[in-house]
Amino acid sequence: MPKNLYIGAISTVLPRECGIATFNDDFLESIGGDSRIFKTGSYSIIRNPLNYQATTSPVEMEIEQNNPDSWKEALEDIIKKTKERKKQGIETGFFIEHEYGIFKENVRNEAATKLLRGFFNNDIPNITIAHTILKEPKKNQERIMRNIIKYTNQIICLTPSAVDILREIYDAPREKLIHIPHGIPKLNIPEKRDELKKNFGLEGKTVISTLGFISNRKGIEYPIEAFSTLKKEGEKDLVYIVAGTTHPEAKRLQKEKFGDEEHYRNFLINSAEKLGLNPIQFDNDNIFENLHNTKDNTVIFLNKFLESYEFLKIMKMSDLGIVPNLSPQQISSGQIAYWVGMGRQYIATASPYAKDMENEGVGFLVDFKDSNVIYKSLKFFLKHSDKERKTLELAPICKGATMYWEDVGKNYINVMERIIQYKNE
């Protein structure tokens, strides 16, 4: 196919603090050099009418997620521009980054259904990237997913379990489902783990980390409790880094319920203090400089929205990750994908995504809301020598080699290309 393909994305975009915005930014950046692509663009889903600036791809239009008329206007714009491009010999394909929250799908406003029905009726090639697939959906959620299956051309599932759930719970036809893994950026961080620790004042420490957005669904209190048990047993030179800002939606809800948008974070800090872990928090951008001032702290909070290079640098410095999320239906995890991409093992609660990774030898699974099981997993890891820990990391190193965005993004476009060819036959 010549360079005549426009790729559009309907998604949140950076600088909105949202995991899907980061996913979309990484995806569009990865396909920017594809010789088949004429142009990319985003229809940016926003909470309110503010003018966000995309970091990778131009914003064609902003969609107010709570405003049904805004979704209607976006569809009309897509239909119009698709027809105009077609007259110029340019094909159009759209990726819909679906997650129930950002599409504001309640009884009155089923945004994804109406959007995809419009694509279907106007024969616009489209692929839905399913970031949320629920094994135990509410009635409204099940109806929405069944309509997505009905109207979209193809659904990209980020894990094999997602394919199984869509077939078993939603009766999705197998031919509409394809598994392509969650992509990860390939950033060059030349320093070795020990060099990073030395550079940031953590030389000789065993560094264990949890990264990403903070909310009460993350279950961080359970590893904190596990660390207190380890400390009571005399484990030394152990550091737990919790890096990431509080999710904006969590801030809003906590402000409404408790009058404190950082209620959960403050609960974690107070808990760590009571457990004798001497926590410390830094609220500025100089996160790596701050680490030099943590010699006596077991738990370190870095309150910052992490750029990809910061995310990966902390991961590379870490000996182990912890992903203690409380959602048993989590079908996708950017944090787990990043741990795998950086070649690090991790402890994770047994979500479908984590189970699929564990089937490939990656990760140590634990029960939900169980600090004792996390403690036992930490003890298991800590008893290994440095050489044995390196051996444990071979599985994520090899798995991560298959997940780089430069390959994953190309596969997304390959699928879209075939859909367009099919429609043109």
Secondary structure, 3 states (H helix, E strand, C coil): CCCCEEEEEEECCCCCCCHHHHHHHHHHHHCCCCCCEEEEEEEEEECCCCCCCCCCCCEEEEEECCCHHHHHHHHHHHHHHHHHHHHCCCEEEEEEEECCCCCCCCCCCCHHHHHHHHHHHCCCCEEEEECCCCCCCCHHHHHHHHHHHHHCCEEEECCHHHHHHHHHHHCCCHHHEEECCCCECCCCCCCCHHHHHHHCCCCCCEEEEEECCECCCCCCHHHHHHHHHHHHCCCCCEEEEEECCECHHHHHHHHHHHCCCCHHHHHHHHHHHHCCCCCEEECCCCHHHHHHHCCCCCEEEECCCCCHHHHHHHHHHCCEEEECCCCCCCCCCHHHHHHHHCCCCEEEECCHHHHHHHCCCCCEEECCCCHHHHHHHHHHHHCCCHHHHHHHCHHHHHHHCCCEHHHHHHHHHHHHHHHHHHHHC
